[in-house]
């Protein structure tokens, strides 16, 4: 009796003691593919790229250690300098427009709007995001063609002369920003829409009772409540804009001159066209540091304007 | 209390089971099954995971890479079959690699080389000839000498300028199979509207400007008298050559006598032949280069020429076919393109490029290069040699979507369906202007082309004074470009 009564108790204790070990093993087994994948396809290339930045390598010959020579040549290369400057200007303009348009449209969809219209507009605004950036850019290239494009044809109907959309430095930069913002604002829009929907109605009603309407209500109630989403959306938008490639590459190929050449375009050209993989890695490293710095700065500054409930 | 436990049965350690099938599986069984499924899927997908299912990988077949689609590879199956019939011991596999342009194609080949899976033979155009010769390709000299008797017919039929374009530092790296010069295509419908005839063969750059003005006068809107693109071929280079200059200083390497003396002893330009072109230093600030750019800038400013970035490729064919373009530089490849776009042989014609200080033309060619890493170089040479035969070239180039390098193939019947009427212009470009040269493509061609393209657009967009500044920038960019990988 004693034996039969004690056995199950011991088994239960042993099982309980073993469970964490089994769970640890299971966790390890289930996480292994992801960790292995990350190590192989994310961390290892990052380390490889880091190391490569100190070598000269044309993909065919053996790599040659050159120390900081790649970084020194970057500093002397006017194309690299211009491309980084273009990228920063692009980020400032494109992200401001992207977040502004997204927030504006999301706010407009909040009031009493028929649900079918809301669904339609939500899909319409999000739709460009699912299209291939290269395809969109090819299409836009035809639309903005100076001689035969539909945009200039429409302008000609109201007496405006043909605009050199893709062949003048300012206009081509504007087109690149426009196409990029048109294609990407849908994501920020969805984030803002979700955040705005989650604001309790009572807060707006209370603000109304206190006499706050319009801009006052938006800036004092709505914006602080969605500030965490604004932070996330802006961080993502800035990181994405710093890596812009498809639109300027297809629309203008970086021209005219270097006016729309971006940092990632220079990385691509250095690596895959000019076979300077070391130099490309060095530019990539500088860009990564820039992205990290901007993100860190955003989080640092966010302490002042992000309001967590 | 009454126990609900059935005598003789153990207590369930979890919720009572109900139903049947999957719902009766224990968690342990389910995990086991999942593990088995994962293992099974891994085993099943192993060829995909390791890439061993990629056609040709690990095979002993001669792997030949061409720029194009799977349809392009399929179109050459007749060629492969003919080769296999002649060489049953050499299995061949054609691999079409897609790319927007040659630059794109070469990048992919280089990536394949870096990945350890390079093809054995690659179809390379002038744009990449020196890059491949410098880093990847095997010289053909010994093979050509060895099989000189077999090769005689090919060299007799092919212009030496085309061979010289594939010489590098005294060695021959490719046998050119197709080529195109920058000739001037004329839209005869728009010429008729302006009351113009086909210009004379020795027309000048001033004649050209006058024709453009007449075309513009006849069609003031929705029409471009001269359409050119911002590319190495058909862009600013033909004008630089016509003005007897270039944006890179052109010299020739020593050597190559073994080829010229043996196969081209009576070539009128024999004394000028060398061991291949060299582009070692920039020449962008040369007075004639500035003058040439200024001429193109004037054409743009006057509304006679489109800005060079405005378009290209299929759009250009479509616009020409719709009579919205009067003239454009292109090669023999355009005959088939315009035919496919619906133009009849009498709706377009072709003439030599206008004369300026010279009437030197630019051309580009292409042929197979044997990779240094080729598994069986002798077998690769058999492919290269076979493809240079008349039979193979007729199979590979059945219609005028390019110009065959064999003079005998450029004949009346070849252009019967497509036109143009003066198709002789295509090969006469070499015979009449033997100093015509290849597009400037040193081993650093990609960087050189990028530098050229970005500064062309700046140079032709502003005032005359801006041209000199743009050429200063081009000079600096070219110096940087030529330093790359040197």
Interface residues (C-beta under 8 A of the other chain):
Chain A: X58 X59 X60 X61 X77 X78 X79 X141 X142 X145 X146 X147 X148 X164 X166 X167 X168 X252 X253 X254 X255 X256 X257 X258 X261 X269 X272 X273 X274 X275 X276
Chain B: X103 X107 X110 X111 X113 X114 X135 X136 X222 X224 X230 X306 X307 X309 X310 X311 X315 X319 X324 X444 X446 X447 X450 X453 X454 X455 X457 X458 X461 X473 X476 X477 X480 X481 X484 X485
